[in-house]
Amino acid sequence: MHPDTPAEGAGEHRSGFACLVGRPNAGKSTLTNALVGSKVAITSSKPQTTRHTIRGIRTTPGSQLVLVDTPGLHRPRSLLGQRLNDLVRETLLSVDVIGFCLPADQRVGPGDTYIANDLAELHRVRKVPVVAIATKADAVDRDRLAEHLVAIDRLGDWDAIIPCSAVGGEQVEQVGDLLASYLPPSPPLYPLDQVSDESTVVMIAELVREAALEGVRDELPHSLAVQVEEIVPREGRPEGDPMSDVRVNVFVERPSQKAIVIGRGGTRLREVGTTARRAIEELLGHRIYLDLHVKVAKDWQRDPKQLDRLGF
């Protein structure tokens, strides 16, 4: 931490925006959820599952940290990949502090160097503070973690370096306080009880996509897009027991991928529906009927018109 940066809780209230960056599968979404204390970003063992910049809001007595969780920066292989990278860079230009996530269970590699160079250029142009965060610290022993922290230190000139485990909860609060210490003095930007500014429709689509990504082959995550067609309150329900009909389309690029999502005899799609329905009911606070359809949108990742239609 900079010596002239006030600690969280000291002096005036601070509010502002923080962005978590890192290569795909660096633990950014899991850390966002842990910092907010609520599920606002989908998590998956598959890389590149975040497609939108999710804003999670962490409010404490001394600060309000608005977390923008971006897609992983990577060398793009499609128009979708290029648009996701552009989204990250746009986001970086508008935040007060950046958290660079480097997972402790993976060696610092070319992907990290690629991002570190981007951040060094951004720091030169805009002087945005960058905190290097060694995520997944619970996945390695103490010696390996120490080795990882040294490698992070050599990678660039960081304002601070801190290890944490979002899954185990170790040092999560300290990461939040450290990021908040770089925010400008400001009253809260959002209501104190709000944890995200994402729309319900986007959250529902993300929950369906998370359920569909569990346990599928590596090729599928990049080819999967979800669109909520409608959310309609069920008529004639008794007062105090509302229900909604939620119609959702899952798009893939090829018929073979459609078969993977549906599964033999529809078993896989039923599992996806059950998992997603529970998560959506928790989000909405009442029961729903989830109507899921899987459709083929040929090569949508490379088609500008289809990317626009799907919200990218």
SULLINSUL-V955130 format. One record per backbone hydrogen bond with DSSP energy under -1.0 kcal/mol. NH is the residue of the N-H (numbers start at 1). CO is the residue of the C=O. Records with the same first field share a line. If there is no record, write none. Layout:
NH: CO + CO
This chain:
5: 2
10: 7
14: 62
15: 184
16: 64
18: 66
19: 97
20: 68
21: 99
31: 27
32: 28
33: 29
34: 30
35: 31
36: 32
37: 33
38: 33
54: 52 + 69
56: 67
57: 195
58: 65
60: 63
64: 14
65: 58
66: 16
67: 56
68: 18
69: 54
70: 20
73: 22
80: 301
82: 78
83: 79
84: 80
85: 81
86: 82
87: 83
88: 84
89: 85
90: 86
91: 87
92: 88
93: 89
94: 91
96: 17
97: 17
98: 129
99: 19
100: 131
101: 21
102: 133
104: 135
106: 103
113: 109
114: 110
115: 111
116: 112
117: 113
118: 114
119: 115
120: 116
121: 117
122: 118
123: 119
124: 120
125: 121
126: 122
127: 123
131: 98
132: 160
133: 100
134: 162
135: 133
137: 164
139: 136
145: 141
146: 142
147: 143
148: 144
149: 145
150: 146
151: 147
152: 148
153: 149
154: 150
158: 156
159: 130
162: 132
164: 134
165: 170
169: 165
175: 171
176: 172
177: 173
178: 174
179: 175
180: 176
181: 177
182: 179
183: 180
186: 13
194: 191
203: 199
204: 200
205: 201
206: 202
207: 203
208: 204
209: 205
210: 206
211: 207
212: 208
213: 209
216: 213
220: 217
223: 220
224: 221
225: 251
227: 249
229: 247
230: 247
232: 245
234: 243
241: 238
244: 287
245: 232
246: 289
247: 230
248: 291
249: 227
250: 293
251: 225
252: 295
258: 254
259: 255
260: 256
261: 257
262: 258
263: 259
266: 263
267: 264
269: 262
270: 266
271: 267
272: 268
273: 269
274: 270
275: 271
276: 272
277: 273
278: 274
279: 275
280: 276
281: 277
282: 278
283: 279
284: 280
285: 281
289: 244
291: 246
293: 248
295: 250
297: 252
300: 297
302: 299
307: 303
308: 304
309: 305
310: 306
311: 308
312: 307
